Amino acid sequence: MRISIFGLGYVGAVCAGCLSARGHEVVGVDISPTKIDLINSGKSPIVEPGLEELLQEGVRSGRLRGMTDVAAAVRDTQVSFICVGTPSKKNGDLSLDYIEGVCREIGFALRDKAERHTVVVRSTVLPGTVKNVVIPILEDCSGKQAGVEFGVAVNPEFLRESTAIKDYDYPPMTVIGELDKSSGDLLESLYRELDAPIIRKDVEVAEMIKYTCNVWHAAKVTFANEIGNIAKAVGVDGREVMDVVCQDNKLNLSKYYMRPGFAFGGSCLPKDVRALNYRATSLDVDSPLIGSLMRSNAGQVQKAFEIIASHEKRKVALLGLSFKAGTDDLRESPLVELAEMLIGKGFDLSIYDRNVEYARVHGANKDYIESKIPHVSSLLDSNLKAVVDKADIIVLGNRDELFAPLAQQAPEGKRVIDLVGFMPKASHGNAEGICW
């Protein structure tokens, strides 16, 4: 494939070396004559183990060259990768000056090109950047329509400094955000030889995936450090603790707790988060991430309430009261908290939970239900159909499979609010999710 790479910094130089090593014809483009001279002499503009050898081989074989001529680079290639920097502004936002500048130049070059060309954003950009910045500039400068007369895609990189070549050759995944199918097909053909899953999504999803991965890595480092600091303060080696924690790939390192949705609850998580945070505070160990967990969790309950209240309907069915389907445990259930908020604001609330209903009559939690939350438990109804029929808004609160059909097809004239993820991706207009 004939490829042009705009921006020969860290990402661009690595991609140029790796793509040329795999037999592609690569043109590197940069405004810096110094970088162009380095590339053309087979030298690396950055320090990265093994990169200079790849660049030398690319230049020697004739598969790699550098230039400053944007029009020639676009004319002579099939696809252009944008790899320019997106530095931070003082307020934390991204500066898109380099992105905007290179898009203008590519756009003007596309104006006179008859062959279809694909523009791929590999720079790290926030969701909405391609739709609201990149595409309008390209269309305005080229006079052509994105997705029809030229292709557009997002292809986030997952390269770590000092291991970038290995990361390129053996990625955990290849993410393609495609505006049009042809652009996605082109990129998939480029990466098909890599031993990694190829994941094709909409452009905005791909943009968000990159940020989610990086912030998640930052959160993991911060969490491990805070645990290590607390552990040391109580005379424990935090490395031993985290080494064992990371051996659990069923829960700790898995997707089990990584589904967006409603707040956590139950007898363990809230209690233990508070206890560890209290101990850290009593030891004068600053743990702002751990300290923020309960506040963030409460915010998710508030968000659910605000979604319900935004519809200006007063009759609400809450399906599920226990914090988790398959249990009658109401201890620190966020659904109980949500119910209390709705009651307090005067909503006409009905509740269905077959496990809690059983426990109210027969279970070990009978005393708790009658003494601690009588105002909530009095609203329980054992007839699911009656609860649904009465309501204008139906809230799916836990993952009881009885509730799933309501997310697939809302009863006529009723609004379904899904807190747990029953909704299909292509859902009907009368349903909405808390995070989707």
N, C-alpha and C positions, 0 to 999 in steps of 0.2 A: 504494500500500500504506500502511496505517496502522502507524506504527513508533514505539515508545518507546525512548529511549536513556538508560540509567542511568549517570550519571557524565559531567559536562561538563568534564572536563579536556582534555588534548591530543587524545586519540583520539576521545572523545565529541563534542567541539565540532566537530572536522573532519568527522566522519561526519554530524552533524546538518546542517551547512551543505551538504555535497555531496549528501546524500539529498533534502533539501528542494529543492535546485536542480534535481533530476531529476524533480520533480513529486510526490514522496511527502509524505504528511502526517506530520510529525515532532513528537513531544512529547519535550522534554529534561527529565530528572529529576535533581535534585541536592539534597543536604542543605544546600548553601550558598545562602541567600537572595540573596547578592551575585551569584553566578553566574546565578541565575534572573533577577534584575533586568537583568543585562547582556544576556542572551539576548533577553529580551522587549523590550529597547530597541534591538535590532539591533546590539549591540556584542559584540566578541569577548572572552572571558575569557582568551585566550592571544594571544601574538604569533605570527602566521602570515600571510605575504603572501597577500592575496586573500580571506582568510576572512571578514573583517568585511563585505565587499561581499555575499558569499553569505548571511550571516546577516541582513543588512538586507533583502535581497530576500525571504528566506524569511518573515520577520516581516511585511513589507509585504503579501505575497500571501496571508497567512493560513495558509501551509503549515507554519510553525514557531512553536512556543510553548514556554515553560518552565514547570515547576511543581514543587512538592515533594510532591504528593499521589500516592503510589505506587499506591494502589488505583484511582484514577481513570485513571492512565496505563495500567495493565494492562487495565482494563475497556474503554477506548476504542481499543485498538490490537490488531493481530493478532500482532505479534512484538515482543519486547523484547531489545535489545542491551545486554549488560553490559559497560561500558567503564570500570569503576572501577580504581583503582590497585592494583598488587601490589608494594609496596616491599620492599626487602631487609631481612631481620633482621641482627643483628650476626654471626650464624654463616654468613651467605650464603644461607640458605633464604629462601623467599618468605613474606611476611606475607599471609595470606588473610583478615584481619579484615574488609576492605571487601567482598570477595567473599561471605563468609559472611553478613554483615549484609544485603546487598541481596538475596541468595537467600532469606533468611527473609521479607523484606518482599514479594518477588514471589510466594513460595509461599503466604503468607496471602491475597494478592490473588487467586490462582488458585482458592482454595477456593470462592469464590462466583461464579466465572465459568463459564457454561455453554458458551460458544463455545470451540473449541480454540485454544490459544495456544502460541506457540513461543518458547522462551528460547534466546538465542544468546550464548555467551561469546566476546567479542571481546578481553577483557583477556588479557594474556600469562600463561599458567599452565603449570606443569610437567605432564608426562604423568601421567595418573591423577587429576588434580584434579577433573575433571568427574565421573568415575565414583565417586570416593571421597568427594568433598566436596559438589559442586554438586547432583548428582541426589539424594543422601540428604536434604539439607536441603529441596529443593523438594518431594520426595515427602512428607516428614514434615509440613511446614507446610501443604501443600495437601490432603493426604489422597488424592492422585491418583497414577496410575502414569505414570512418564516413558516416552515412546515410544508410549504408548497414548492416555492422556487429555490429555496435553500433549506438545509436541515439545521436543527438546533438540538443539543443534548447537554446533559450535565454528567460528569464522570469524576466524582470525588476521589481523591487519592488518600491512601492509608499508609503513608511512608513515614518511618521513624528515622531520624537522623542517626547515622553510624551503622544502620542495618537496612538502608533504603533499597539496595539492589536485591537483597534477599526478600524483602517485603514485596517488591515488584514481582519477582519471579514466583513467590509462594504466598499470595495474598489470602486473607481469611475469606474474602468475597470480592466480587467485582460488581459495583453498583452503577447502573446506567439509568439516568433519568431522561426520558425521551419526550420531545415535543411531538414527534411523528415517528411512525414505525420504521421508515427507511433509515432514519438516523440511528435508531436502536439496533437495527439489523447490521448496519455497518460496524458499529462498535462491538457488537457481539462477535462478529467475524474476526475482529482484531484480537480479542481476548480468549477466543475459544480454546486455544492451545494451553492456556494456564489451567492448572489443576485446582480450580476453585469454583464455587457456584456463581453463576451470573444472574444477577437480580435486576430485573427491569421494572421501573416504576415511573410515575409521573415526575416531571421536573422538580416540583416543589417538595415532593417526598424525598427525592435524592438530596436536595439541598439540606433538608432538615436532618437526614441520616448522618451526614458528616458532622454537624454540630452536636448531635446527640452523642455520637461516639466519643468525640473529644471531651465534652463536658462530663460524660460518664467516667472516662479515664481520670479526669481531674477529681471527680467526686470519690473515686476509689482510693486515690493517693491520699486525699484529705482524710477520708474515713480511717484508713489504716494508720495514718499518723496520729489521729486523735485517740484511737484505741491504744496505740503504742504508748502515748503520753500518759493515759490513765493507768495502763498496765504497769509502767515503770513506777508511777507514784505509789502503787500498792505492792511493789516489790516483785513484779512479774515481768518476764521478758516478752514484750509484745510480739517479737518475731515468732516465738513458739506458738503463741495464740493464733496469729494470722496464718501460719503454716498449716495448722490443723483446720482452721475455718475454710481454707481454700481447697482442702481435700474433699469437701462435700460438693459434688457437682449435681446432686439431685435437687438441692434447695439453694445453697449459698451461691453457687456459680451456675445458674440455670435461668430459664425464662419464667420460672414459677411465680416469682414476685415482681416480674418486670412487665406486667400488663397494665396499661393506663386504666384508670377507673375510679372507684370510690375509695373512701378512707379505710385504713386498717383498724382492727378492733380486736376484741376477745380478751381472754384472761392473761395473756402473756405479753404481747408486744407493747401495749401502752404502759403497763406496769414496769416492764424491764427497761424501757427507754427512759422513763422518769427516774428509776432507781439509779441507773448508771450515770445519768446526767447529774443527779443529786450528789453522788459520790465524787464525780469530777469537780463539781463546784466546791464541795467541802474540802477537797484537797488543793484548791486554787489552781486547778488545771483547766485551761481555757479550751472548750470543745464546742465552737460555734455551730458546726455542722450537726452534731448529735443534739445540741441544744435547740436546734430549729425544727426538729422532726415533728414534735407534737403540735407546734404552731402551724406547720404546713399541713398536717393531717386535719386539724380543725378547719383550716381554710377550704379543704375539699368538701367537708360537710356544708359549709356556708355556700360554696359554689352550687351544690345540688339544690339547696333551698332557693337560691336566687333564680336558678333555671325554672323551678316550679312556679315561683311567684311571678315570673315575667309573663306568664300566659294569662293572668288575670281571671283564672277560673278557681272556684273555691272548693269543689268536690274532688278530693284526691284519694286514690287507692294506693296504698303502700304494700307492695307484694314482697314479703320478706321482712323479718324483724330481727332475727338472729344475725350475728355478724358474718355468718358463713352458712351456706346451704348444707343440709345434712346434720345439723346440730340444733339444739334448743338453747344454746349458751347465749345469754343476753348481756353478759358482763362486758361493759364498755363497748357495746355494739354501737357503731356510728349511726345505724338505722334507728335505734332508740333515740339518739340525740336529734336526728332529723325529725322524727315524729314529734318530739317535744317542741321543737321550733315551730312546726306546722300548727300544733295545738295552740301554742302561745300566740300565734298570729291569727287565730280564729278560723283556720281552714276546717272544712267539714271532712274529717279524715276517717277512713276505714282501713283496716289492716288484715292481711291474710298471711299466715305462716303455719303450715300444717304441723311442723315440729314443735313450735311454741304452743300451739293450740293443744297438742297432745300433752305437753309438759304442764300446762296450766291445770289440767285435769288429773294427770297421773304421775308426772315426772318429779324428779328430785328438785327441779327449779320452781316448783309450785309456790313455795313460801316466798321466794325472791320475787316472783311475778306479782304475787298478791300484795306484798308489803312495800316493795321498792318502786314499782312502776304501775300502781293500780290505775292511774289516769290514762296510761298507754294501753295496758292489757285489756281494759274495758272496751276498747275499740276493736278488739280482735273478732273476726267473723270466720266461722268454719266453712262458709259457702263461698268458694272462689268466684263463681259466676255472679252471685249477688253483689260481691264487692266490686267486680269489674263493671257490671251493669249500672251501678249507682254513680260511678265516678265520671268526671270529665277529663281528669289527668290520671294516668296509670304509671306508677313508678316501679320499675323492676329493680328491686333492691339487693337480692342475692341470686346465686346461680342455680336455683331450683329449676330443673328442666321443665316443670309445669309452666313456667313463665315464658319460655323461649318462643312459642308461637305468636305471642302478642307483639314481639319485636319484628317478626316476619310480616305480620298483617294486623295493623291496629284496627280495633272495632270502629265502625263508622262513627264519625263525629267526635272521636276521643283522641287525646294526645298521649303518646307513650314516651316516657323518659327512661332511657336505659343507662343504669349506673354500672353495669357489670360486663357488657360486651356481647350481648345477644344479637345486636343489630348486624345484619349483613352489610358488606361494603356498599352495595347498591340498594339502599333502603328506600322505603316508601316515604312520602312527604310528611306523614303524621308522626314520625318517630325521630328522636334525636338522642345523642349520647352525651355523657358528661365530658368526654375528651375527644369526641369524634363527630 
